[in-house]
Amino acid sequence: MMNSLDLTAHAVKRMAQRGLADDDLELIRWIGTEVEGGYLVREKDFQALDRELRQLRDQARRLVGKRLVLAGDRLVTAYHAARSKQRVLLRGAEARSSME
């Protein structure tokens, strides 16, 4: 996401007291609204993120079974792989990963 913040000892203590993790800070900076001296996550900011995540999830669902064939950095073709082809491809991928 973004570069990590340099945390003061005070900030570390307050984060622990308030249940905030390092990942939370990055997310606040990413989705929040910049205000004087920092960021604020508004309900509106959360709703915008929620909409984007739903759209991304729906797009990803539509891509299930799609295959890209690459030669280096060039796209050769793209198609919907039948279940039998998916099994063959996945068996090959499992074999390669077990060899590493």
N, C-alpha and C positions, 0 to 999 in steps of 0.2 A: 504494500500500500504506500506508505510514506516513510520518511526517515524517522527513526525513533527519537523521542524527546529526551533531553538531558534532565533527569529528575533530581530535584533537591531532596535532602533527607526529610524535610517537612512534607513534601509531596508524597514520598514513599509511605510515610506514616499515615497520612490522611487517606491515601488510596486503600491501604490495608483496613483502616477503620470503616471505610465506606463501601468496601466490597468491589473495588475497581481493579481490573487486571490490566497488564500492559496492552493486550489486544483491544481492550475496551477503549483505551486512549486513542489508538489508531483509528478505530471505527468512529469514534466521536469526531475526530478531525476530518474523516472522510465524508460522513453523512450530515454532520452538523452545520449550522449556520454560523459563519464567522461574526462575532460580536466584539465590542470593545474589550481588548485584553484576552481574547480566547475564542471558544466555541460553545454553542448551546445547541443541543438536540431538541428540536421542537416536535410535537406530535405530527405536524405537517411534514417534517423531514423524514420521520419514520414511515409515514404513509407513502411518501414518494419512493423510498427504498423498497417497501413492501410491494408496490405496483411493479417496479422494475424486476424484482426477484420473481414475481409470478409470471411476468412476460418471458423472462429468461427460462424459467422452468417449462413453460408451454412450448417455447421454441426448441428446447432440448428434447422434450418428449416427441416432438415431430421428427427429430433426427435419429431416433432409435432405429438401428438397422442400416443406416446409410453408411457407405464406405467411400473413402477417398483412396485412390491409388497414386502414389508419388514415385517420382524418379528423381532422387536428390531433393532439390527445392522446387521442382516443377510438378504441377498437378497434371497427371496423365488422363484420368477419368474419374467420374463420380457416379455411384449407382446405389440402388437399394439391394443389399445382399440377402438372398434367401436364407432361411434358417439353417439349411444344410451347409451352405457356404460359410455362414457365421461359425458353425461348429468346427469346420475344417480350419478356418483361419485362427480360431481361438486355440485349437489343439497345437498348432504350429507355434503360437505365441507362448503357450505354457512350456513347450519343449525348449524353446530358446531361453526362457527365463530360468529354467531349472539347470541349464548348462552354465549359467553365469556364476 
